[in-house]
């Protein structure tokens, strides 16, 4: 159980009852409204007595009420005093803590199930049965967001996301490791890619502002309609982050649907990539192009091979741009003004970037 969560509840009971109250967990941990000190000897006596007594009992100035599960103490509620009112309060605490713990355990089981599913710790054939057991809707529109916040060692990012998505019955915020958090978000109906990206932008803005994290990236999986496809959407979000690091390093929100040809290149063997580059650039190497030429190429592609618009945006004369394009053709053997050759060059640039990322020499 979440100790901080139950401390808040005991404080509320204390304010309402006017007495110190608390709960003792099955491992002997004492959660109280005012840091009640129960000695080890008293605690041992209470635990032993509770194992043999399902009724309310008083001991050393406190009244206790135990709750057992499968013959073992699950928890013990207690209240200061040993009078009749204390016995009534102990019974009320027992009923309330039982409900609270059931709700908490239900939430925890949901999160635990989702996490194990994402990490392939549940057999595919068991997913639907387990989901039905936890009363999770099988058919629903969902998408997985993978949030990566670097240089953070606390739980502030997790808490921010939990506050952003408080509906624990449909949205699940799952801590994967020290940097990655997955959000399984349910939607009432069809949702567009733009809406997913807007939601991801809100996450990045909140995390950046509240957790003071410098770099936050979000990978977005595709929208799925069946709970058994959640793991697929999660893996797509992972691929989006990894491929985005290579081909879209200037972006912090990358969706799987937008990866395009980069997704295919990322899955190719590096030896095949090297072979492709050697065949494309028979006359020279892409690495012989300087920074100015590379920037010209990027702008030329951004403007759909339009010479006039590219020269205008680069603030150079049209003849200067033509000279640069001729230079590229001389070095690489490819004329970017020809559509088919431009496509080959674009793919080659992406392959080259991928190989550099993998630290392999071309």
GUTITI-856008 format. One record per residue (C-alpha): x, y, z; residue number from 1; residue in one letter. Coordinates in nm, 3 decimals, padded with zeros to 5 digits. Example, Ala and Ser with C-alpha at 12.3 -4.5 7.8 and 13.67 -1.06 7.14 Angstrom:
// residues 2
east  north  up  nr  rest
01.230  -00.450  00.780  1  A
01.367  -00.106  00.714  2  S
//
This chain:
// residues 362
east  north  up  nr  rest
00.000  00.000  00.000  1  X
00.104  00.358  -00.059  2  X
00.206  00.482  00.287  3  X
00.177  00.852  00.202  4  X
-00.174  00.798  00.069  5  X
-00.288  00.626  00.389  6  X
-00.123  00.887  00.609  7  X
-00.348  01.148  00.448  8  X
-00.655  00.936  00.521  9  X
-00.563  00.879  00.886  10  X
-00.519  01.254  00.929  11  X
-00.868  01.313  00.794  12  X
-01.010  01.057  01.036  13  X
-00.825  01.220  01.325  14  X
-00.973  01.560  01.239  15  X
-01.323  01.408  01.227  16  X
-01.294  01.189  01.539  17  X
-01.070  01.405  01.753  18  X
-00.849  01.109  01.841  19  X
-00.522  00.965  01.713  20  X
-00.596  00.685  01.469  21  X
-00.391  00.462  01.245  22  X
-00.342  00.132  01.072  23  X
-00.081  -00.141  01.112  24  X
00.008  -00.323  00.791  25  X
00.072  -00.696  00.775  26  X
00.449  -00.634  00.774  27  X
00.432  -00.441  01.102  28  X
00.454  -00.092  00.949  29  X
00.258  00.160  01.155  30  X
00.076  00.440  00.967  31  X
-00.080  00.692  01.201  32  X
-00.227  01.041  01.207  33  X
00.031  01.182  01.449  34  X
00.336  00.953  01.443  35  X
00.205  00.735  01.724  36  X
00.493  00.544  01.878  37  X
00.414  00.177  01.943  38  X
00.701  -00.009  02.105  39  X
00.835  -00.325  01.945  40  X
00.711  -00.532  02.238  41  X
00.361  -00.382  02.217  42  X
00.355  -00.425  01.840  43  X
00.454  -00.789  01.870  44  X
00.183  -00.849  02.128  45  X
-00.080  -00.676  01.914  46  X
00.016  -00.875  01.602  47  X
00.012  -01.203  01.791  48  X
-00.322  -01.125  01.952  49  X
-00.473  -01.011  01.623  50  X
-00.383  -01.342  01.458  51  X
-00.600  -01.522  01.712  52  X
-00.877  -01.265  01.753  53  X
-01.117  -01.139  01.487  54  X
-01.296  -00.910  01.730  55  X
-01.210  -00.565  01.865  56  X
-00.964  -00.563  02.156  57  X
-00.796  -00.302  02.374  58  X
-00.431  -00.300  02.475  59  X
-00.213  -00.046  02.652  60  X
-00.432  00.260  02.587  61  X
-00.542  00.178  02.231  62  X
-00.833  -00.013  02.078  63  X
-00.754  -00.241  01.784  64  X
-00.962  -00.411  01.513  65  X
-00.794  -00.664  01.288  66  X
-00.887  -00.770  00.936  67  X
-00.778  -01.113  00.821  68  X
-00.742  -01.256  00.474  69  X
-00.699  -01.628  00.417  70  X
-00.626  -01.685  00.785  71  X
-00.358  -01.414  00.810  72  X
-00.372  -01.056  00.935  73  X
-00.414  -00.821  00.641  74  X
-00.407  -00.503  00.851  75  X
-00.513  -00.372  01.193  76  X
-00.692  -00.042  01.250  77  X
-00.648  00.131  01.584  78  X
-00.766  00.437  01.777  79  X
-00.647  00.598  02.098  80  X
-00.859  00.504  02.401  81  X
-01.024  00.190  02.535  82  X
-01.381  00.309  02.594  83  X
-01.703  00.220  02.409  84  X
-01.662  00.510  02.169  85  X
-01.310  00.391  02.084  86  X
-01.454  00.046  01.999  87  X
-01.708  00.208  01.765  88  X
-01.438  00.421  01.604  89  X
-01.214  00.114  01.554  90  X
-01.498  -00.065  01.376  91  X
-01.564  00.237  01.154  92  X
-01.192  00.256  01.069  93  X
-01.187  -00.112  00.984  94  X
-01.479  -00.076  00.740  95  X
-01.332  00.233  00.575  96  X
-00.975  00.103  00.551  97  X
-01.107  -00.222  00.403  98  X
-01.280  -00.026  00.125  99  X
-00.982  00.201  00.067  100  X
-00.739  -00.089  00.050  101  X
-00.965  -00.278  -00.192  102  X
-00.977  00.023  -00.422  103  X
-00.602  00.075  -00.396  104  X
-00.525  -00.291  -00.461  105  X
-00.759  -00.288  -00.759  106  X
-00.576  00.012  -00.903  107  X
-00.239  -00.147  -00.832  108  X
-00.343  -00.470  -00.999  109  X
-00.449  -00.275  -01.307  110  X
-00.116  -00.094  -01.327  111  X
00.075  -00.415  -01.257  112  X
-00.116  -00.597  -01.530  113  X
-00.058  -00.321  -01.786  114  X
00.315  -00.302  -01.704  115  X
00.365  -00.678  -01.730  116  X
00.173  -00.677  -02.056  117  X
00.388  -00.398  -02.201  118  X
00.708  -00.578  -02.099  119  X
00.595  -00.914  -02.244  120  X
00.568  -01.077  -01.902  121  X
00.219  -01.207  -01.980  122  X
00.148  -01.474  -02.239  123  X
-00.068  -01.340  -02.525  124  X
-00.321  -01.613  -02.464  125  X
-00.371  -01.500  -02.103  126  X
-00.431  -01.132  -02.176  127  X
-00.805  -01.141  -02.241  128  X
-00.876  -01.366  -01.943  129  X
-00.674  -01.146  -01.708  130  X
-00.834  -00.829  -01.843  131  X
-01.180  -00.977  -01.787  132  X
-01.081  -01.075  -01.433  133  X
-00.979  -00.713  -01.362  134  X
-01.297  -00.581  -01.530  135  X
-01.100  -00.393  -01.794  136  X
-01.291  -00.310  -02.115  137  X
-01.170  -00.532  -02.398  138  X
-01.292  -00.313  -02.684  139  X
-01.190  00.052  -02.652  140  X
-00.992  00.311  -02.845  141  X
-00.648  00.343  -02.683  142  X
-00.302  00.469  -02.769  143  X
00.030  00.434  -02.591  144  X
00.259  00.730  -02.530  145  X
00.617  00.664  -02.423  146  X
00.758  00.962  -02.233  147  X
01.134  00.983  -02.192  148  X
01.260  01.248  -01.950  149  X
01.638  01.253  -01.926  150  X
01.849  01.366  -01.630  151  X
01.584  01.308  -01.367  152  X
01.618  01.082  -01.066  153  X
01.296  01.149  -00.875  154  X
00.929  01.065  -00.923  155  X
00.814  01.416  -01.009  156  X
00.756  01.332  -01.376  157  X
00.546  01.031  -01.279  158  X
00.341  01.242  -01.037  159  X
00.288  01.515  -01.298  160  X
00.152  01.262  -01.545  161  X
-00.068  01.099  -01.280  162  X
-00.215  01.441  -01.201  163  X
-00.272  01.511  -01.569  164  X
-00.457  01.181  -01.614  165  X
-00.644  01.120  -01.285  166  X
-00.900  00.873  -01.424  167  X
-00.747  00.552  -01.291  168  X
-01.023  00.340  -01.444  169  X
-00.929  00.418  -01.804  170  X
-00.586  00.588  -01.815  171  X
-00.277  00.409  -01.686  172  X
00.054  00.580  -01.609  173  X
00.324  00.313  -01.581  174  X
00.684  00.364  -01.473  175  X
00.902  00.152  -01.704  176  X
01.247  00.250  -01.575  177  X
01.430  00.555  -01.439  178  X
01.381  00.752  -01.763  179  X
01.078  00.602  -01.939  180  X
00.711  00.628  -01.844  181  X
00.431  00.480  -02.051  182  X
00.082  00.628  -02.068  183  X
-00.195  00.400  -02.189  184  X
-00.467  00.651  -02.275  185  X
-00.826  00.556  -02.350  186  X
-01.040  00.770  -02.580  187  X
-01.422  00.785  -02.601  188  X
-01.415  00.746  -02.980  189  X
-01.200  00.793  -03.286  190  X
-00.903  01.023  -03.236  191  X
-00.684  01.190  -03.497  192  X
-00.306  01.197  -03.511  193  X
-00.317  01.573  -03.461  194  X
-00.512  01.527  -03.136  195  X
-00.256  01.273  -03.014  196  X
00.027  01.514  -03.094  197  X
-00.153  01.799  -02.915  198  X
-00.190  01.583  -02.605  199  X
00.180  01.492  -02.623  200  X
00.269  01.862  -02.649  201  X
00.072  01.932  -02.331  202  X
00.267  01.658  -02.152  203  X
00.600  01.798  -02.265  204  X
00.505  02.152  -02.163  205  X
00.386  02.047  -01.816  206  X
00.688  01.828  -01.746  207  X
00.930  02.094  -01.867  208  X
00.764  02.363  -01.655  209  X
00.698  02.168  -01.335  210  X
00.982  01.915  -01.319  211  X
01.243  02.150  -01.470  212  X
01.357  01.873  -01.703  213  X
01.557  02.007  -01.997  214  X
01.488  01.730  -02.248  215  X
01.158  01.545  -02.278  216  X
01.070  01.324  -02.574  217  X
00.740  01.150  -02.647  218  X
00.689  00.857  -02.881  219  X
00.332  00.793  -02.996  220  X
00.204  00.450  -03.098  221  X
-00.093  00.396  -03.328  222  X
-00.450  00.395  -03.199  223  X
-00.575  00.043  -03.127  224  X
-00.925  -00.086  -03.055  225  X
-00.863  -00.407  -02.857  226  X
-00.679  -00.440  -02.527  227  X
-00.464  -00.723  -02.662  228  X
-00.306  -00.472  -02.905  229  X
-00.172  -00.243  -02.629  230  X
00.171  -00.406  -02.640  231  X
00.186  -00.342  -03.015  232  X
00.113  00.029  -02.969  233  X
00.380  00.042  -02.695  234  X
00.643  -00.115  -02.920  235  X
00.551  00.135  -03.191  236  X
00.603  00.420  -02.945  237  X
00.945  00.271  -02.863  238  X
01.037  00.254  -03.232  239  X
00.917  00.612  -03.277  240  X
01.157  00.734  -03.008  241  X
01.452  00.532  -03.135  242  X
01.402  00.617  -03.503  243  X
01.327  00.976  -03.412  244  X
01.666  01.004  -03.241  245  X
01.830  00.916  -03.571  246  X
01.624  01.095  -03.835  247  X
01.421  01.355  -03.640  248  X
01.664  01.457  -03.369  249  X
01.536  01.816  -03.371  250  X
01.184  01.700  -03.274  251  X
01.073  01.596  -02.927  252  X
00.738  01.448  -03.030  253  X
00.752  01.163  -03.280  254  X
00.460  00.949  -03.390  255  X
00.498  00.604  -03.541  256  X
00.269  00.698  -03.829  257  X
00.503  00.983  -03.932  258  X
00.825  00.781  -03.945  259  X
00.790  00.698  -04.313  260  X
01.094  00.550  -04.483  261  X
01.306  00.607  -04.174  262  X
01.127  00.314  -04.010  263  X
01.234  00.085  -04.293  264  X
01.596  00.204  -04.292  265  X
01.619  00.152  -03.915  266  X
01.532  -00.215  -03.961  267  X
01.791  -00.280  -04.233  268  X
02.121  -00.456  -04.156  269  X
02.411  -00.211  -04.146  270  X
02.605  -00.419  -04.400  271  X
02.323  -00.375  -04.649  272  X
02.321  00.000  -04.581  273  X
02.694  00.024  -04.646  274  X
02.654  -00.169  -04.970  275  X
02.376  00.064  -05.082  276  X
02.590  00.375  -05.024  277  X
02.887  00.229  -05.208  278  X
02.667  00.151  -05.508  279  X
02.493  00.490  -05.512  280  X
02.807  00.701  -05.476  281  X
03.038  00.533  -05.721  282  X
03.205  00.860  -05.819  283  X
03.258  00.998  -05.469  284  X
03.126  01.008  -05.115  285  X
02.845  01.193  -04.947  286  X
03.096  01.288  -04.678  287  X
03.283  01.505  -04.929  288  X
02.996  01.756  -04.920  289  X
03.058  02.052  -04.690  290  X
02.814  02.213  -04.448  291  X
02.698  02.479  -04.690  292  X
02.616  02.222  -04.955  293  X
02.432  01.999  -04.706  294  X
02.220  02.295  -04.595  295  X
02.144  02.375  -04.958  296  X
02.033  02.017  -05.016  297  X
01.801  02.019  -04.713  298  X
01.639  02.344  -04.821  299  X
01.606  02.217  -05.180  300  X
01.416  01.910  -05.055  301  X
01.200  02.120  -04.822  302  X
01.089  02.326  -05.122  303  X
01.006  02.021  -05.335  304  X
01.304  02.070  -05.572  305  X
01.192  02.423  -05.660  306  X
01.504  02.618  -05.762  307  X
01.348  02.965  -05.745  308  X
01.192  02.923  -05.399  309  X
01.506  02.759  -05.258  310  X
01.734  03.039  -05.382  311  X
01.493  03.294  -05.231  312  X
01.494  03.127  -04.889  313  X
01.871  03.085  -04.895  314  X
01.915  03.451  -04.997  315  X
02.137  03.349  -05.292  316  X
02.113  03.418  -05.663  317  X
01.949  03.150  -05.874  318  X
02.276  03.097  -06.064  319  X
02.457  03.039  -05.732  320  X
02.212  02.764  -05.643  321  X
02.249  02.609  -05.988  322  X
02.626  02.614  -05.941  323  X
02.589  02.429  -05.610  324  X
02.358  02.169  -05.764  325  X
02.612  02.115  -06.043  326  X
02.881  02.071  -05.779  327  X
02.673  01.807  -05.601  328  X
02.626  01.623  -05.930  329  X
02.998  01.636  -05.999  330  X
03.087  01.491  -05.658  331  X
02.813  01.231  -05.624  332  X
02.701  01.162  -05.979  333  X
02.339  01.250  -05.892  334  X
02.142  01.543  -06.031  335  X
01.896  01.656  -05.764  336  X
01.687  01.839  -06.025  337  X
01.579  01.497  -06.157  338  X
01.308  01.353  -05.934  339  X
01.424  00.988  -05.935  340  X
01.783  01.083  -05.858  341  X
01.665  01.321  -05.585  342  X
01.478  01.034  -05.419  343  X
01.790  00.815  -05.428  344  X
01.996  01.093  -05.276  345  X
01.738  01.158  -05.002  346  X
01.737  00.792  -04.902  347  X
02.118  00.784  -04.915  348  X
02.139  01.080  -04.676  349  X
01.912  00.901  -04.429  350  X
02.110  00.578  -04.458  351  X
02.433  00.768  -04.401  352  X
02.289  00.933  -04.091  353  X
02.172  00.596  -03.960  354  X
02.518  00.444  -04.003  355  X
02.679  00.740  -03.827  356  X
02.442  00.692  -03.536  357  X
02.549  00.329  -03.507  358  X
02.912  00.448  -03.499  359  X
03.008  00.250  -03.807  360  X
03.252  00.391  -04.063  361  X
03.132  00.414  -04.419  362  X
//
